[in-house]
């Protein structure tokens, strides 16, 4: 089982390869290919806020609660992985609704 065969439409599989066309920007894409979607400003801001919250959680545990460096680091790493899991689930649900 290959991913290409499962996700590519029959007409796209039988089409001849398209030569790459240089574009004006830094990204190179083939003619007729869909443009890669850009990340929205809101997404970048949300990731920055989440990163600052994880850093703040680490500093709060280490300096205010005086848990110890390793304990605070582990707790903030766990919180970061939990946030990544939530982002992954939300992205999967959103992508599934588009189809």
Legacy VTK file of the C-alpha trace (Angstrom):
# vtk DataFile Version 3.0
C-alpha trace
ASCII
DATASET POLYDATA
POINTS 99 float
0.000 0.000 0.000
1.408 3.386 -0.952
0.267 6.758 0.217
0.416 8.169 -3.312
-2.013 5.630 -4.664
-4.466 6.138 -1.777
-4.605 9.917 -1.909
-4.113 10.708 -5.587
-7.047 10.842 -7.959
-7.000 8.479 -10.948
-6.657 11.356 -13.429
-3.652 12.746 -11.534
-1.916 9.352 -11.405
-2.134 8.897 -15.187
-1.043 12.443 -16.038
2.434 13.037 -17.437
4.927 14.716 -15.099
4.933 18.492 -15.314
8.195 20.371 -15.709
9.107 22.671 -12.858
8.575 26.366 -13.520
10.676 28.893 -11.598
8.624 31.527 -9.821
9.450 35.002 -8.583
9.480 34.045 -4.901
11.789 31.665 -3.033
9.450 28.699 -3.307
9.666 26.468 -6.352
6.555 24.675 -7.443
5.476 22.799 -10.502
3.017 24.242 -12.983
-0.548 23.456 -12.086
0.292 22.467 -8.519
-1.671 23.992 -5.693
0.123 26.735 -3.832
1.201 25.882 -0.306
-1.109 27.644 2.145
0.560 30.250 4.309
0.268 30.284 8.067
-2.121 32.951 9.307
-1.040 35.674 11.693
-3.521 34.417 14.285
-1.858 30.992 14.237
1.599 32.477 14.732
0.311 34.623 17.608
-1.413 31.615 19.208
1.805 29.560 19.012
3.807 32.442 20.492
1.320 32.798 23.367
1.417 29.040 23.996
5.223 29.082 24.022
5.273 32.017 26.420
2.749 30.237 28.668
4.910 27.090 28.789
7.997 29.179 29.560
6.042 31.074 32.230
4.847 27.782 33.732
8.452 26.575 33.921
9.662 29.790 35.562
6.711 29.843 37.983
7.384 26.287 39.133
11.122 26.760 39.383
11.392 30.235 40.915
8.118 30.788 42.763
7.177 27.289 43.904
10.856 26.276 44.187
10.168 22.781 42.833
13.638 22.263 41.471
14.940 22.723 37.951
14.371 19.179 36.676
10.871 18.906 38.139
9.847 22.250 36.650
11.371 21.337 33.311
9.527 18.017 33.246
6.233 19.596 34.202
6.503 22.292 31.534
7.587 19.718 28.931
4.508 17.659 29.786
2.328 20.738 29.382
3.977 21.485 26.022
3.361 17.935 24.764
-0.261 18.158 25.912
-0.645 21.396 23.930
0.902 19.749 20.872
-1.538 16.859 21.221
-4.483 19.278 21.352
-3.186 21.135 18.279
-2.796 17.831 16.435
-6.324 16.695 17.270
-7.835 20.041 16.269
-5.898 20.008 12.988
-7.042 16.481 12.224
-10.679 17.345 12.895
-10.476 20.495 10.766
-8.804 18.660 7.876
-11.404 15.895 8.067
-14.265 18.381 7.781
-12.817 19.931 4.591
-13.077 16.720 2.573
LINES 1 100
99 0 1 2 3 4 5 6 7 8 9 10 11 12 13 14 15 16 17 18 19 20 21 22 23 24 25 26 27 28 29 30 31 32 33 34 35 36 37 38 39 40 41 42 43 44 45 46 47 48 49 50 51 52 53 54 55 56 57 58 59 60 61 62 63 64 65 66 67 68 69 70 71 72 73 74 75 76 77 78 79 80 81 82 83 84 85 86 87 88 89 90 91 92 93 94 95 96 97 98
